[in-house]
Amino acid sequence: MLRTAALSTALALAAYASSAWLTHGFQVWTAEGARRLEVALQPVAPPPVRVDGPGTALQPLAQWLAAPGTVTVVDFIYTRCQTVCLSLGSTFQQLQADLLQERQSPASPAASAAAPATVRLLSLSFDSAHDTPAVLQAYARRLQADPAVWRFLRVPDPAELAQLLRRFEVVVVPDGRGDFEHNAALLVVGPEGRLVRVFDIAERELALNYARHLARSAVAPASGAAGVASGASTSTAAPAPASVAALMNPLPASGLP
C-alpha cells in the first residue's frame, strides 16, 4: 500500500511539473495562448523567404517588412476562402478605414503624434500556386484595398512558404478539396521586421493601437512617446512585465480611444 501511495505521489508530481512547463507556469492553457506569449517574450524574425505580388517584384520578405518607422499588421489568407478569410478581410477593411481617416485628418491627436510613423497592412497568401499576382490584384480590388495602406503578397516557392508558416506558427491544413483549414490572427511586425505580437481577430482596436504606439516609439525618443499606448513598452523587443496579463494585453484599457 505504501509503495502504491508513493508511486501515485510521484506520478502526480510529474504531471504537475509537466503541466507547469507546458503552460508557462499555469499561465496559458491553449496552443494559441502559448504562441502569443512566446512571441511577446521573444520576437520572431522571418526566415529567408522571398515574396512577390501586385506591384512588388520578387524580394526577401525580411527586406519588405523592415522599414524605419513602419509597423505592419499581417494576416495569412487565400483568395478562394469562404470562411475565416471573409472575417479577416472585413477586419482589414475596418483597419484600412481607420488608417485612411487618420492620414486624412492631420489635426487629429493620433495622426499628429504618429507622423512620420506609419502603420500598414499586409495580407500574405499561402495558396501560392493559385494566388498569382494577377489573382491577388483582382482580390484586392474586390476588397477595395488601397495599395498605399494595404498590400497583398505571396511566397511563390513552396519550400520557403513552409518555412515561413513554421516560423510564424501559422497552421494550414489542406482539406483535399482545394480548400484549407487554418488559424487566423492579426500579427504585428515591428520596424525591424520581427513579429512582436499576435492578436485575435476580435482584437482589432487593440492590435491597431499597439501598432500605432510601436510606430511612434520607433521615430521618437521613449520620453516623447505618449497617448494611446502610454505604459506599454517603447521597444519592439519584448519587455519584462510583472505578469502575463501585461504581455497578453499590452495596452491599458484607459488608453484606448
N, C-alpha and C positions, 0 to 999 in steps of 0.2 A: 504493500500500500504506500509506504514511504517513497519507494522507487517510482511508482506511478505519479505521486504528487510532485516529486522533483522533476520528472520528465515534463509534466504538464506546465510547471512553472517555467522551465527552460524554454518550452515552445512558446508560451505566452510572451516571455521577454523577447524572444527572437522576432515574433510577429510585431511586437511594439516597436522594436528597433527598425524593422523593415518599413513599417508604416511611416515612422518619423522621417526616414531617409527619403522615401518616395514622395512624401507630401511636403517636403521642405519644412520639417518640424511641425507637421499638422496644420500648415497654413494654407495649402491648396489641396483640393480633393479631385480635380478633373485634369485631364491632359491639357486642355486649353488654358486652364488656370496656371498650370505649371509652365507652359510655354510663355505666357505673358510675364510671369515672374522672372523666368530665366533671362528673357530679353531685357527686362528692366534692370536686372542685376549686371548683365554682361551684354552690351550692344553687339550686334552681329554684322560683320562685313559681308557683302555679297561675294560669291565665288567668281572666278574669272570667266564670265559668260558674256556673249555678245547679243545685242538686240538690234532690231530694226522695226520700222513701222512707217505710217504715213508721214512723209516729210522728214524722216530720220534714216540716214544711211547706217549701214552695219557698223556698230561701235561697241566698246565694252560698256556693260551696264554700270559698272562702278564709275566710269568716266561720266556717264549721263547723270547719275544720281548725285555725284559730288559737285556741288556748286555753292560758292560762298554766299552766305546769307539766304540760302534757299532750302526750304524743307518740303519734302514730298510725301503726300499721303497716297499709299499704294493699295490697290486691290488686285486680286487674281480672278480672271473671268475667262469665259469662252463665249463666242458670239451666238452659238446655237442654243445656249442655255435658256430654259424656260422656267427655271425655279429660282434659286437663290441669287443668280446674277441679275434678275429683274429688281430684286431688293437693293443689291449693290448699285445698280445703275441709277435707281431712284435716289439713293443716298448721295451718290456722287453728283447728281443733278442739283440737289439741295446745297451741297458743299460749293459747287460752282457758282450758284446764285449768290451765296454768302460772300464768296471771294470777289465776284464781279461787282457787287454792290459796294464792298469795301474799297475796291480800287477806284470806283466812280465817285466816291464820297470822301475826298481827301481831308475834308474838315472833320470827319468823324474821329474820335479819340483812337480807335483801333487802327485806322488807316495811317494817321499821322505818326503814331508810335511805331508802326511796323515798317514804314518806309525807311530805307530802301529794301527792307527784308521782303521775302516772297514766300508764299505758300502755293504749291501747285499740286495737281492731281495726276496720277498715272494709273492706267488700267493695263495690266500685263496679262496677255492671253497665254494659256498653257495648252491650247489646241493649235499648235503652230502649223501643222500640215494643212488645216482648213483655213485658219485665220491669217491669210496673206495680208500684206499691207493694203491692198485694194479692198479686201473684205473688212478690215479694221476701219478703213476710211468710211466705208458705207455705214458701218455700225455707229461710228462717231457722229455721222450726220443724223442718223435716226434719233440719237440721244441729244442732239443739238449741242454737242460738245464744242466749246470754244478752244481752239488749239493754243491760245495764249495762256490758258489755265489748265486744260485737261488734255493729256496726250495718251495715245494708245500704242503699245509696243508688244513685240513677241520675241521669244528666244527661238530662232529657227533651227538650231541644232538640237536634236532630241537628247543627246548625252549631256549637253550643257544645261538644258531645261531640267533634267532630272537632278543635276547638282544644285540648281537654284531652289527647286522645290524642297529638297532635303535640308538645305542650309536654313531656309526660312520656315521650315516645318509646315509647309502647305501640303495638305493631304488631297491627292487627286486619284480617284479610282475609276477606270473605265467600266461602264455598265454592260458592255458587249453589244450595245445597240447604237453606238455612235455618240452617246452622251457620257457625262461624268458625274460621279458623286464627289463633292469637295467641300472643305470647310471654308468659311467666309469670315473675313475680319478686315479692319482698317489698320494698315501697317504704316507707322510714321518713321520716315527715314530722315536723319539729320543732315546738315550741310556737308558733313564729312563722308556721306554716302553709306552710313551704317544704320541698320534697323535698330531703333532705340525704344519703341513702344508698340504694343499690339492692343487694339481696342476692338470691342464687339461692335457690330454694325449698328446696334441700337445706341451707341455712344458717340453719335456724330458730333454733337456740340463739344463734348469733352475732347475728342480727337482734334477737332479744328482749333480749339483754344490752346491745347498743348502745342500744336504745330506752330501757331502764331507766336507763342511765347518762345519757342525754340529758335524761330527765325529772328526774332528781335534780339534775343540773347547772343546770337552769332554775329550781329553787326554793331552791338552797343556794349559798353562795359557792364559788368554784372550789377554795379551800383546804380546804373541808369535804367535797368530793365524793371518796369513797373506795370501795374494794371492787372489785366485778366489773370496772369499767371504768377502774381506775387506769392512768394512762399514756395514755388517749385524750383527745381534745380536749374542753374544757369549754365549748364554744360550738357552736351549730348552724351557724355559719359554718365553712367548710372550713379546717382547719389547714394548715400548710405543712410536712409531714413530710419527712424526708430521702429517702424512697423511695416509689415507687408501692405497694410491698407494704404500707406503713403505711396507705395510703389504702384499698386493697382489703381489708385485714384489720385493721380499726381497733382491735380488742381483743387484747391479748396472750393467748396460749393459757393461760398460768398463771393468768389472772384469771377464767377460765370456771368456773362452779360444777360 
